[in-house]
Amino acid sequence: MTTRRVLTCVVAAAVVLVLAGCGSTRVDGNRGLSGDCNARIRYSGVIYGPRAALNQAAPRGKLLLGTADVIGCGGMSAPAVDKVTVYAVKGVSPHVAVTTNDSQWRGVYVAEGLPEESWPSQLRR
């Protein structure tokens, strides 16, 4: 093989590797590498996300907060894919976490960017 042909093969292989990586994963500042976006809750200027370490049995408080948007990828301006009713978690500020019993999105969601070590004990497993 000539030097030119070897170089062409190396460049072609590099292009294939780069294109294979495009779209398969993305880098997310809060969660590292991730594929599809998880459903998140947007309520009162805060985005809440599901986290594996959350205590999904955390007791729901009596405080009905209202209606919130369910969003996928994107930030505060992301389009809503659904609406849910959100409640406070008993003993936890709504700025920290919310919960919903809506069947498709049932669970506890914590404010994005809040480090796990700062979660109140009710939210920890």
For each residue, the residues with C-beta under 8 A, 3 or more apart:
1: 5 6 9
2: 5 6
3: 6 7
4: 7 8
5: 1 2 8 9
6: 1 2 3 9 10
7: 3 4 10 11
8: 4 5 11 12
9: 1 5 6 12 13
10: 6 7 13 14
11: 7 8 14 15
12: 8 9 15 16
13: 9 10 16 17
14: 10 11 17 18
15: 11 12 18 19
16: 12 13 19 20
17: 13 14 20 21
18: 14 15 21 22
19: 15 16 22
20: 16 17 24
21: 17 18 24 25
22: 18 19
23:
24: 20 21 35
25: 21 33 34 35
26: 33 34 35
27: 32 33
28: 31 32 33 34
29:
30: 49 112 113
31: 28 34
32: 27 28
33: 25 26 27 28
34: 25 26 28 31 37 38
35: 24 25 26
36:
37: 34 40 72 73
38: 34 49 50 72
39: 50 70 71 72 81 105
40: 37 47 48 49 50 70 71 72 109 112
41: 47 48 49 68 69 70 71 84 86 98 100 105 109
42: 46 47 48 68 69 70 71 76 78 80
43: 46 48 65 66 68 69 86 94 98
44: 65 66 68 94
45: 76
46: 42 43 95 111 112
47: 40 41 42 71 75 76 111 112
48: 40 41 42 43 97 98 109 110 111 112
49: 30 38 40 41 109 110 112
50: 38 39 40 54 107 108 109
51: 54 110 116
52:
53: 116 124 125
54: 50 51 58 97 107 108 109 110 123 124 125
55: 58 108 122 123 124 125
56: 107 108
57:
58: 54 55 89 90 92 97 99 108 122 123
59: 89 90 91 122
60: 87 88 89 90 99 101
61: 87 88 89 90 91 92
62: 87 88 90
63: 87 88 94
64: 85 87
65: 43 44 68 86 87 88 94 98
66: 43 44 85 86
67: 83 84 85 86
68: 41 42 43 44 65 83 84 85 86 98 100
69: 41 42 43 80 82 83
70: 39 40 41 42 80 81 82 83 84 105
71: 39 40 41 42 47 74 78 79 80 81
72: 37 38 39 40 78 81
73: 37 78
74: 71 77 78 79
75: 47 78
76: 42 45 47
77: 74
78: 42 71 72 73 74 75
79: 71 74
80: 42 69 70 71 83
81: 39 70 71 72
82: 69 70 104 105
83: 67 68 69 70 80
84: 41 67 68 70 100 102 105
85: 64 66 67 68 100 101 102
86: 41 43 65 66 67 68 98 99 100
87: 60 61 62 63 64 65 98 99 100 101
88: 60 61 62 63 65 92 93 94 98 99
89: 58 59 60 61 92 96 97 98 99 108 122 123
90: 58 59 60 61 62 122
91: 59 61 120 122
92: 58 61 88 89 96 97 120 122 123
93: 88 96 97
94: 43 44 63 65 88 97 98
95: 46 111
96: 89 92 93 110 111 114 119 120 123
97: 48 54 58 89 92 93 94 108 109 110 111 119 123
98: 41 43 48 65 68 86 87 88 89 94 108 109
99: 58 60 86 87 88 89 107 108 109
100: 41 68 84 85 86 87 105 106 107 109
101: 60 85 87 106
102: 84 85 105 106
103: 106
104: 82
105: 39 41 70 82 84 100 102
106: 100 101 102 103
107: 50 54 56 99 100
108: 50 54 55 56 58 89 97 98 99 123
109: 40 41 48 49 50 54 97 98 99 100
110: 48 49 51 54 96 97 114 119 123
111: 46 47 48 95 96 97 114
112: 30 40 46 47 48 49
113: 30
114: 96 110 111 118 119
115: 118 119
116: 51 53 119 124
117:
118: 114 115
119: 96 97 110 114 115 116 123 124
120: 91 92 96 123 124
121: 124
122: 55 58 59 89 90 91 92
123: 54 55 58 89 92 96 97 108 110 119 120
124: 53 54 55 116 119 120 121
125: 53 54 55
